[in-house]
Amino acid sequence: MSGSTPQKSAIARGHPKPRAATGSDASSGLEMDREQMLQLANQVAELLVGRIEGLPEDVAWEGDFKESLQDQLLSDPPEDGRPAGEVLTRAARKIMPLAARIDHPRFFGFIPSSPTWPGVLADFLVAGHQVNQCTWLTSSGPSQLELVVIDWIRKWVGYPEGAGGLLTSGGSVATITALVAAREAARRGGPPTAYMSDQSHSAQIRAARIVGVEREHVRLVASDRRFRLDMEALADAVARDRAAGRNPIAVCANAGAGSTGSIDPLPELADFCESEGIWLHVDGAYGGFAVLTERGRKLLRGMERADSIGLDAHKWFFQPYEAGCLMVKDVNTLENAFAVPHDMLQDTIWGAGHPNFSDRGPQLSRSVRALKIWASVQTFGMGAFRRAISKGMELAARAEDYVHSSPMLEMLNPTSLGIVCFRINPAEVGLGEPALDEINREVLASIFWGGRAFISSTLLHGTFSLRLCILNHTTTWDDVRETLEAIERSGGEAVPESVAGETPVA
Ligand SMILES: Cc1ncc(COP(=O)(O)O)c(C=O)c1O
């Protein structure tokens, strides 16, 4: 028998070290000593760095069915713990990888997101400080930091002094928050109505419903052939609603619709909303940060005239989730809508210039979201961010050129921001729509199960389209080219079978 006590060997295996005390002073057993803490942090850092290094050669997606995952994971919580190193390694090797690798250089599906390492570490730093950034009293340093970051974003989007906002979990909550302010600013009576294009993200529809717009009063206005909101259709819808005694509270515009990257006619929408006295919210969750580049600024002209703008730093500003942002032209509109005095929080009022961020949105307990943005910008500088955003647009433009020059592929909409919509449509074959749909769905499935890259699809006014969204700062042209080549190859394999029995279109 060895000389070690059960307690000593438990410590050696990474169990917490109990303190010598009794009764209510006895350790609960939830602490760890310094060496363990550092060793574990190092172990997690090693796991993460190894993961990031291995991504380019790894598959872009991994997942499993519920039965199998349930068998592996379903268990009652243990009464006694086990070594933390084992627990965290198991999570890193067996649980976390069963997911879309959204930060993979060949992940082009939905809206990718590739965080910078200082941003990841900032979230770790934040978790380790357990600051509650609800009020100035509980978080003066982080609150000032959020003011700084919000002011950076204010200048980037071209908002005047006096504009402000807050960081949110994401674009969904940014829109909900904006529409609460819009509703409060439009207390005119009559059932509220909200307007957005038929290309708007489901998050916009949901936000309108959450703030009390009845399902049948969320107007999905027709979009034109380039998937931009049709101004005439909007004007008609508003006029009809006003005539029926309804209360138009907001128009939500796309500054990068998720499907195609299309940008609604922002200057015209600003003119219209100003003349009608309707709140204009711009959903720039995906595309808003393109404003940092010369090209993006031109494309997004007019965004600065909106009453509010939502942007997601966890999309095209390379941050870990959750890093959404809502900017409003007049910050008082948020505080008028959200500030609710509470006796228990009476000590937290510090007066002018010391905002309690919980007065600007729906969350009381809030994490410090500004640190990741601030730390990444301080580390790399804005030049690097501009270059990284431009790179996405440049790769998308190159992908479009590739599609144009391929006899197997067809562009379905001009590239907008980082999104390329296209499909397999071999020029010489002349397939009809049902066969094209079938072939493209087959190709999508074959790329998916192949694993080397991840793409997704969308419907363009009903037409099935493959779609690449190129945002990742680590993506190279080789990654994009390899993926397009794989799509062509897979299309080549799919065409002969599906063509059988199809009548060629003249
Ligand atoms: C255009 C657009 N708007 C809104 C959202 C919703 O944002 P979040 O998922 O950050 O809540 C998304 C998400 O992808 C989006 O692409």
The ligand as a MOL file (V3000), in Angstrom:
LIG
                    3D

  0  0  0     0  0            999 V3000
M  V30 BEGIN CTAB
M  V30 COUNTS 16 16 0 0 0
M  V30 BEGIN ATOM
M  V30 1 C -29.3500 39.7780 -41.4260 0
M  V30 2 C -29.4970 39.2120 -40.0520 0
M  V30 3 N -30.2940 39.8120 -39.1590 0
M  V30 4 C -30.4690 39.3360 -37.9100 0
M  V30 5 C -29.8430 38.1960 -37.5010 0
M  V30 6 C -30.0530 37.6760 -36.1040 0
M  V30 7 O -28.9080 37.9600 -35.3500 0
M  V30 8 P -28.4800 37.0890 -34.0650 0
M  V30 9 O -28.4010 35.6760 -34.5390 0
M  V30 10 O -27.1510 37.6670 -33.7080 0
M  V30 11 O -29.5020 37.2970 -33.0230 0
M  V30 12 C -29.0000 37.5270 -38.3820 0
M  V30 13 C -28.3190 36.2850 -37.9720 0
M  V30 14 O -27.6460 35.6290 -38.7230 0
M  V30 15 C -28.8040 38.0540 -39.6900 0
M  V30 16 O -28.0160 37.4620 -40.5720 0
M  V30 END ATOM
M  V30 BEGIN BOND
M  V30 1 1 1 2
M  V30 2 1 2 3
M  V30 3 2 2 15
M  V30 4 2 3 4
M  V30 5 1 4 5
M  V30 6 1 5 6
M  V30 7 2 5 12
M  V30 8 1 6 7
M  V30 9 1 7 8
M  V30 10 2 8 9
M  V30 11 1 8 10
M  V30 12 1 8 11
M  V30 13 1 12 13
M  V30 14 1 12 15
M  V30 15 2 13 14
M  V30 16 1 15 16
M  V30 END BOND
M  V30 END CTAB
M  END
